Amino acid sequence: MKRVLLPTDFSDGAWNAIQYAVMLLQHKKCTFYILNVFSVPFTTANMMAPEPGNPSYDEASNKSNEKLKIILKKLKSKENPSHHFILESKNNFLIDAINNIVEQNAIDLIIMGTKGVKNIKGTSYGSNAVAVMEKTMNCPVVVVPEKANFKGLKEVVFPTSYEFASKSGEIKTFIDFIKDYESTIKILHINENEELSNTQIENKKLLEEKLSGLEYTVHALTNIEPALGISCFAQSREADLIALVNRKHSFFYRLMEKQTLKGISHYSNIPLLIMHHS
């Protein structure tokens, strides 16, 4: 039984991500935790955190729960007997609420949407999605752009610099998806130098051993900014998913360093799976 967390702010993007999650995991037995986080401001008269019984708290809580029930009703109309849904309404900060539920319920995967925020380079992931990708380090995250529709996983792009050996635990989610959909993996090597070091050659061999029995091809790009290279390659392939391991000091971690995640703006049309170093 897979446990999946679906944060929602009741936006169109969040609903699209929920639908994407249900389709992506249609062949799996799953418990989905649909989470809405609401906040009740402190008042100058009472600096204590609002609790049940407080009119402002009760109003916000009731509104959150009613909207969650509407989502559940919409999902029940397309009911999958392998899927079970639990509604969670929390008065908390988003990351704290997510981390608590991940820990308490042994969550295997987080899937969330993003409406995106406009900037001079186009569309980048929304601040909530960025925060979850950066700060939820014990659970893989799939971020689903608002206009992304699930059409299977025919091709999955797996960028790597071969700087580190890929561990079975950290890429397990990725491998599970590949096996479910018999996807073709496009290993994309991005590096500043054309020649691989001895360490990179060894890590490349180890990765290919872990992908033994799966269909994959190997590609390389050099002398290109990683985010742009990944974007151009994935878009040209009409890839269904980009899967990345977020590891400190790796080339992708350098993309994640800036709070704005400027490089991620290039992935606005393709869902992104972030797996964390185990």
matplotlib code that plots the C-alpha trace (Angstrom):
import matplotlib.pyplot as plt

x = [0.0, 1.5, 0.9, 0.7, 0.3, -1.7, -1.4, -4.2, -5.0, -8.2, -6.8, -7.2, -3.5, -3.9, -7.0, -5.1, -2.3, -4.8, -6.2, -2.7, -1.8, -4.9, -4.1, -0.4, -1.1, -4.2, -2.6, -1.4, -3.2, -2.9, -4.0, -4.1, -3.9, -5.5, -4.1, -5.3, -3.4, -5.2, -4.0, -5.8, -4.0, -3.1, -5.0, -3.4, -5.9, -4.8, -1.4, -2.2, -2.6, -6.3, -7.8, -11.1, -13.9, -12.4, -14.8, -12.0, -10.5, -13.9, -14.8, -11.5, -11.6, -15.2, -14.4, -11.3, -13.2, -16.2, -13.9, -12.1, -15.4, -16.2, -12.9, -13.7, -17.1, -15.6, -13.1, -15.7, -17.5, -14.5, -13.8, -11.0, -11.5, -7.7, -7.7, -8.6, -8.8, -8.2, -8.9, -6.5, -7.2, -4.5, -3.9, -0.2, 2.6, 2.6, 6.1, 5.6, 2.2, 3.6, 6.7, 4.4, 2.2, 5.1, 6.6, 3.4, 2.0, 5.2, 4.3, 6.0, 5.4, 4.1, 2.4, 1.4, 0.5, 1.7, 0.0, 3.4, 4.5, 5.4, 8.8, 10.9, 12.0, 8.5, 6.9, 8.6, 7.3, 5.2, 6.8, 5.0, 6.2, 9.7, 9.6, 8.4, 11.1, 13.8, 12.7, 10.9, 14.1, 12.7, 10.2, 10.2, 8.1, 6.3, 5.5, 2.7, 2.4, -1.1, -1.5, 0.1, -2.2, -1.3, -0.8, 1.3, 5.0, 6.4, 9.7, 11.3, 14.4, 17.0, 19.6, 22.9, 26.5, 27.8, 29.4, 27.9, 26.9, 23.1, 21.8, 18.9, 17.0, 17.1, 15.9, 13.3, 10.3, 11.7, 12.3, 8.8, 7.2, 9.4, 8.4, 4.7, 4.6, 7.5, 8.9, 12.0, 14.6, 16.7, 19.8, 21.0, 24.6, 25.4, 28.9, 31.4, 33.9, 33.5, 35.7, 34.5, 36.8, 37.5, 34.9, 32.3, 33.0, 32.5, 29.3, 28.0, 28.6, 26.9, 23.8, 23.5, 23.7, 20.8, 18.8, 19.5, 16.4, 14.9, 14.9, 17.2, 19.4, 22.3, 22.7, 25.2, 25.3, 28.4, 29.1, 25.5, 23.8, 22.1, 18.6, 18.5, 20.1, 17.6, 14.7, 15.7, 16.3, 13.1, 10.9, 12.4, 11.7, 8.2, 9.1, 6.4, 8.5, 11.9, 13.4, 16.2, 18.1, 18.7, 22.1, 24.2, 27.1, 25.6, 24.9, 21.2, 21.7, 23.4, 20.1, 18.2, 20.5, 18.7, 15.4, 13.7, 14.8, 15.4, 16.5, 13.4, 11.3, 12.4, 10.4, 7.0, 5.2, 6.7, 6.1, 9.2, 10.1, 12.6, 14.3, 16.5, 19.9, 19.4]
y = [0.0, 3.3, 6.4, 9.6, 13.2, 15.6, 19.2, 21.5, 25.2, 24.5, 26.2, 24.9, 23.9, 21.9, 20.1, 19.3, 17.7, 15.6, 14.3, 13.7, 11.7, 9.5, 8.7, 8.2, 5.7, 4.1, 0.7, 1.0, 0.4, 3.8, 5.8, 9.4, 12.1, 15.3, 18.1, 21.7, 24.0, 27.1, 29.8, 31.9, 35.2, 36.2, 39.1, 41.9, 41.2, 37.6, 36.5, 32.8, 30.7, 30.4, 27.0, 25.2, 27.2, 30.5, 32.0, 32.8, 29.3, 27.5, 29.6, 28.8, 25.2, 24.7, 26.3, 24.1, 20.9, 21.7, 22.3, 19.1, 17.2, 18.7, 17.4, 13.9, 13.9, 14.8, 11.9, 9.5, 10.0, 8.4, 5.9, 3.4, 0.5, 0.5, 4.1, 5.3, 8.9, 10.6, 14.3, 16.4, 20.0, 21.6, 25.0, 25.3, 26.4, 24.5, 22.9, 22.0, 20.4, 18.4, 17.2, 16.2, 14.1, 12.6, 11.4, 10.3, 8.4, 7.1, 9.0, 7.5, 10.3, 13.9, 15.1, 18.8, 21.4, 24.9, 27.8, 29.3, 32.9, 35.2, 36.6, 38.2, 34.7, 33.3, 31.0, 29.4, 27.2, 28.8, 29.5, 26.7, 24.1, 25.5, 25.3, 21.7, 20.7, 22.3, 21.5, 18.2, 16.1, 12.7, 12.1, 12.4, 15.1, 15.3, 18.9, 19.1, 22.3, 23.6, 22.7, 19.3, 16.3, 12.7, 10.8, 8.0, 7.9, 6.9, 8.8, 9.9, 12.1, 11.4, 14.1, 13.3, 14.6, 11.2, 13.1, 10.7, 7.0, 6.6, 4.6, 2.1, 3.8, 7.3, 6.3, 3.7, 5.9, 6.6, 2.9, 2.0, 4.4, 3.1, -0.5, 0.4, 2.1, 0.3, 3.7, 4.5, 6.3, 9.0, 9.3, 12.9, 13.6, 17.3, 18.3, 21.2, 18.8, 16.4, 13.7, 11.8, 11.3, 7.9, 8.5, 9.5, 6.5, 4.2, 6.0, 5.7, 1.9, 1.6, 3.5, 1.3, -1.8, -0.5, 0.1, -3.4, -5.0, -1.5, 0.3, 3.2, 5.3, 7.6, 11.1, 13.9, 17.7, 19.8, 23.5, 24.4, 25.7, 22.7, 24.0, 25.2, 21.9, 19.8, 21.9, 21.9, 18.2, 17.3, 19.6, 18.3, 14.7, 15.6, 13.9, 13.0, 13.5, 14.8, 12.9, 14.4, 13.5, 16.5, 16.0, 18.6, 19.8, 18.1, 20.2, 20.1, 21.2, 24.3, 25.0, 24.6, 27.0, 30.2, 30.7, 31.7, 28.5, 30.5, 27.5, 25.5, 28.0, 26.1, 23.1, 24.9, 22.3, 19.0, 17.4, 17.2, 14.3, 15.3, 12.5, 13.2, 11.8, 8.9]
z = [0.0, -1.1, 1.0, -1.0, 0.3, -1.9, -0.5, -1.9, -1.6, -3.6, -6.7, -10.3, -10.2, -7.0, -8.4, -11.6, -9.5, -7.6, -10.9, -12.2, -9.0, -9.3, -12.9, -12.3, -9.5, -11.0, -10.9, -7.3, -4.0, -2.4, 0.6, -0.4, 2.3, 0.9, 3.0, 3.3, 5.6, 6.8, 9.1, 11.7, 12.5, 16.1, 17.6, 19.6, 22.3, 22.7, 21.6, 22.2, 19.1, 18.1, 19.0, 18.4, 19.9, 18.8, 16.2, 13.7, 14.1, 13.7, 10.6, 8.9, 9.9, 8.7, 5.4, 4.9, 5.8, 3.5, 0.6, 1.2, 1.2, -2.2, -3.5, -2.1, -3.7, -7.1, -6.6, -5.6, -8.9, -10.5, -7.8, -8.0, -5.6, -5.0, -3.8, -0.3, 0.7, 4.0, 4.5, 6.6, 7.6, 9.7, 11.2, 10.7, 8.5, 5.2, 5.5, 9.2, 8.4, 5.5, 7.4, 10.3, 8.1, 6.2, 9.5, 11.3, 8.3, 6.6, 3.4, 0.3, -2.1, -2.2, -5.4, -5.6, -8.2, -8.9, -10.5, -11.2, -10.9, -13.8, -14.0, -16.7, -17.9, -18.2, -15.7, -12.7, -10.0, -7.2, -3.9, -2.1, -4.5, -4.3, -0.5, -0.5, -3.0, -0.9, 2.6, 2.5, 2.4, 3.6, 0.8, -3.0, -4.5, -7.9, -8.9, -11.6, -13.7, -14.0, -17.7, -17.5, -18.2, -17.5, -20.8, -19.5, -19.0, -22.4, -21.9, -18.6, -18.7, -16.0, -15.9, -14.2, -14.1, -12.9, -10.0, -7.5, -7.5, -7.7, -4.8, -5.1, -2.3, -3.6, -7.1, -6.0, -6.8, -10.3, -11.0, -9.8, -12.3, -15.1, -14.4, -14.1, -17.5, -19.3, -19.9, -21.9, -19.8, -21.4, -19.3, -19.9, -19.0, -18.5, -17.7, -18.4, -19.8, -22.7, -21.1, -18.1, -15.1, -13.8, -11.0, -13.5, -15.7, -12.6, -11.5, -15.1, -15.0, -11.6, -12.8, -15.9, -13.6, -11.5, -14.7, -16.0, -17.6, -18.3, -21.6, -21.6, -23.9, -23.0, -24.2, -23.4, -23.5, -22.7, -22.3, -21.6, -18.5, -16.9, -16.5, -20.1, -21.4, -19.5, -20.7, -24.3, -24.3, -22.5, -24.6, -27.8, -26.7, -25.6, -22.3, -19.8, -16.7, -15.6, -12.6, -10.6, -7.5, -5.2, -3.6, -2.0, -4.1, -7.3, -10.4, -9.6, -6.0, -7.5, -9.3, -6.0, -4.1, -5.2, -3.4, -6.7, -8.4, -11.5, -13.6, -12.9, -14.9, -18.0, -16.8, -16.8, -19.0, -17.7, -14.3, -12.2, -9.8, -7.1, -5.2, -2.3, -1.4, 1.0]

ax = plt.figure().add_subplot(projection="3d")
ax.plot(x, y, z, "-o")
ax.set_aspect("equal")
plt.show()
